């Protein structure tokens, strides 16, 4: 799967809000999901994901991981590890010139996220990203919108 040819990790760094996704087990029953990426001195990227559990107690769930760019000639292809030694593919398929939105997926087409720097995304841009995901072979009929109506939990 093709990815962005140039990914400026300094511009990608920061918080991204999940606008929509393909369903996955690790985000089951979560709402208000966001991810914050922080570049460390060693060049690795800390990944801090947070979401609010929607069944039972309304509690925040968080997890920290690490991302790396294994091949510097393909900066849009990252590996993310939350549970060592298992690493998942994190392919940046598209990113706005101003880094205001991104389309991220996996080469097996099981995972897909539409991300934005804000909790909402312009409908025209959203439609363009869904169209691109369809062109890349993702099952767009299964995409679920993420509720971003709650306050985001900050790392303590």
URSUL-V690941 format. One record per backbone hydrogen bond with DSSP energy under -1.0 kcal/mol. CO is the residue of the C=O (numbers start at 0). NH is the residue of the N-H. E is the energy in kcal/mol with one decimal. If there is no record, write none. Layout:
co nh e
CO NH E
CO NH E
This chain:
co nh e
7 11 -2.1
8 12 -1.9
13 36 -2.4
15 34 -2.6
16 115 -2.1
18 145 -2.9
19 113 -2.7
20 143 -3.4
24 27 -1.2
26 29 -1.8
28 53 -3.1
30 51 -3.2
32 17 -2.3
33 49 -2.4
34 15 -3.0
35 47 -2.4
36 13 -2.7
37 45 -3.3
39 42 -2.0
43 39 -3.3
44 66 -3.0
45 37 -2.2
46 64 -2.7
47 35 -2.1
48 62 -2.0
49 33 -2.4
50 60 -3.3
51 30 -2.1
56 58 -1.7
58 52 -3.3
60 50 -2.1
62 48 -2.7
64 46 -2.6
65 80 -3.0
66 44 -2.6
67 78 -2.4
70 73 -2.5
73 76 -1.8
75 91 -3.0
77 89 -2.7
78 67 -2.1
79 87 -3.1
80 65 -2.3
82 85 -2.4
87 79 -2.7
89 77 -2.6
90 92 -1.1
90 104 -2.4
91 3 -2.7
93 102 -2.8
95 98 -1.9
99 116 -2.1
100 95 -2.6
101 114 -2.8
102 92 -2.2
102 93 -1.6
103 112 -3.1
104 90 -3.0
105 108 -2.1
110 105 -1.7
111 21 -1.9
112 103 -2.6
113 18 -3.2
113 19 -1.4
114 101 -2.2
115 16 -3.8
121 125 -2.7
122 126 -2.5
123 127 -2.0
124 128 -2.3
125 129 -2.4
126 130 -2.3
127 131 -2.3
128 132 -2.5
129 133 -2.3
130 134 -2.3
131 135 -1.7
132 137 -2.4
133 136 -1.6
137 139 -1.9
138 141 -2.1
139 142 -1.3
143 20 -2.3
146 31 -2.8
